[in-house]
Amino acid sequence: MIPQDPIILLSYINTQLRDNYESLDKLAEGLELSEEEVKEVVDKLEGVGYRYDEGANQFK
């Protein structure tokens, strides 16, 4: 289950990216997220001012 609160979601996703996945695509695959679910995560994080930085492999 992915957290719904945007700030908790940010922490969860960045921790997963740092510790377990080398990219957002790998995270989506590993957590079995559909394209729509990934878009919802990205939109929610962008809604609170964070964008995925591919080079850093985190939302900043």
ChimeraX commands (.cxc) that place a marker at each C-alpha (Angstrom):
marker #1 position 0.00,0.00,0.00 radius 0.5
marker #1 position 1.39,3.36,-1.02 radius 0.5
marker #1 position 0.88,6.26,1.41 radius 0.5
marker #1 position -1.75,8.81,0.38 radius 0.5
marker #1 position -0.39,11.82,2.28 radius 0.5
marker #1 position 1.94,13.64,-0.15 radius 0.5
marker #1 position 4.75,14.27,2.36 radius 0.5
marker #1 position 4.73,10.71,3.67 radius 0.5
marker #1 position 4.54,9.53,0.06 radius 0.5
marker #1 position 7.62,11.63,-0.78 radius 0.5
marker #1 position 9.58,10.06,2.05 radius 0.5
marker #1 position 8.41,6.55,1.15 radius 0.5
marker #1 position 9.17,6.86,-2.57 radius 0.5
marker #1 position 12.58,8.48,-2.07 radius 0.5
marker #1 position 13.54,5.83,0.50 radius 0.5
marker #1 position 12.50,3.07,-1.89 radius 0.5
marker #1 position 14.45,4.68,-4.74 radius 0.5
marker #1 position 17.53,5.13,-2.58 radius 0.5
marker #1 position 17.52,1.68,-0.99 radius 0.5
marker #1 position 15.96,-0.66,-3.54 radius 0.5
marker #1 position 15.49,0.69,-7.06 radius 0.5
marker #1 position 17.81,2.29,-9.60 radius 0.5
marker #1 position 15.03,4.22,-11.38 radius 0.5
marker #1 position 11.40,5.23,-11.16 radius 0.5
marker #1 position 10.59,2.61,-13.80 radius 0.5
marker #1 position 12.24,-0.13,-11.72 radius 0.5
marker #1 position 10.33,1.05,-8.64 radius 0.5
marker #1 position 7.05,0.86,-10.57 radius 0.5
marker #1 position 7.93,-2.63,-11.76 radius 0.5
marker #1 position 9.02,-3.80,-8.31 radius 0.5
marker #1 position 5.93,-2.42,-6.57 radius 0.5
marker #1 position 3.72,-3.64,-9.43 radius 0.5
marker #1 position 2.34,-0.17,-10.12 radius 0.5
marker #1 position 0.39,0.47,-13.30 radius 0.5
marker #1 position 1.24,3.43,-15.53 radius 0.5
marker #1 position -1.83,5.19,-14.13 radius 0.5
marker #1 position -0.70,4.61,-10.54 radius 0.5
marker #1 position 2.80,5.94,-11.34 radius 0.5
marker #1 position 1.23,9.02,-12.92 radius 0.5
marker #1 position -0.89,9.55,-9.80 radius 0.5
marker #1 position 2.23,9.36,-7.60 radius 0.5
marker #1 position 4.16,11.77,-9.83 radius 0.5
marker #1 position 1.20,14.17,-10.04 radius 0.5
marker #1 position 0.70,14.10,-6.28 radius 0.5
marker #1 position 4.38,14.85,-5.62 radius 0.5
marker #1 position 4.48,17.56,-8.29 radius 0.5
marker #1 position 1.41,19.04,-6.62 radius 0.5
marker #1 position 3.49,19.72,-3.50 radius 0.5
marker #1 position 6.46,21.04,-5.47 radius 0.5
marker #1 position 8.65,17.97,-6.06 radius 0.5
marker #1 position 9.85,16.65,-9.42 radius 0.5
marker #1 position 11.68,13.45,-10.23 radius 0.5
marker #1 position 15.39,14.03,-10.87 radius 0.5
marker #1 position 16.56,11.07,-12.94 radius 0.5
marker #1 position 20.26,11.79,-12.31 radius 0.5
marker #1 position 19.79,11.83,-8.54 radius 0.5
marker #1 position 17.09,9.13,-8.69 radius 0.5
marker #1 position 14.89,11.02,-6.27 radius 0.5
marker #1 position 12.12,13.55,-6.05 radius 0.5
marker #1 position 13.53,16.98,-5.21 radius 0.5
marker link #1:1,2 radius 0.2
marker link #1:2,3 radius 0.2
marker link #1:3,4 radius 0.2
marker link #1:4,5 radius 0.2
marker link #1:5,6 radius 0.2
marker link #1:6,7 radius 0.2
marker link #1:7,8 radius 0.2
marker link #1:8,9 radius 0.2
marker link #1:9,10 radius 0.2
marker link #1:10,11 radius 0.2
marker link #1:11,12 radius 0.2
marker link #1:12,13 radius 0.2
marker link #1:13,14 radius 0.2
marker link #1:14,15 radius 0.2
marker link #1:15,16 radius 0.2
marker link #1:16,17 radius 0.2
marker link #1:17,18 radius 0.2
marker link #1:18,19 radius 0.2
marker link #1:19,20 radius 0.2
marker link #1:20,21 radius 0.2
marker link #1:21,22 radius 0.2
marker link #1:22,23 radius 0.2
marker link #1:23,24 radius 0.2
marker link #1:24,25 radius 0.2
marker link #1:25,26 radius 0.2
marker link #1:26,27 radius 0.2
marker link #1:27,28 radius 0.2
marker link #1:28,29 radius 0.2
marker link #1:29,30 radius 0.2
marker link #1:30,31 radius 0.2
marker link #1:31,32 radius 0.2
marker link #1:32,33 radius 0.2
marker link #1:33,34 radius 0.2
marker link #1:34,35 radius 0.2
marker link #1:35,36 radius 0.2
marker link #1:36,37 radius 0.2
marker link #1:37,38 radius 0.2
marker link #1:38,39 radius 0.2
marker link #1:39,40 radius 0.2
marker link #1:40,41 radius 0.2
marker link #1:41,42 radius 0.2
marker link #1:42,43 radius 0.2
marker link #1:43,44 radius 0.2
marker link #1:44,45 radius 0.2
marker link #1:45,46 radius 0.2
marker link #1:46,47 radius 0.2
marker link #1:47,48 radius 0.2
marker link #1:48,49 radius 0.2
marker link #1:49,50 radius 0.2
marker link #1:50,51 radius 0.2
marker link #1:51,52 radius 0.2
marker link #1:52,53 radius 0.2
marker link #1:53,54 radius 0.2
marker link #1:54,55 radius 0.2
marker link #1:55,56 radius 0.2
marker link #1:56,57 radius 0.2
marker link #1:57,58 radius 0.2
marker link #1:58,59 radius 0.2
marker link #1:59,60 radius 0.2
view
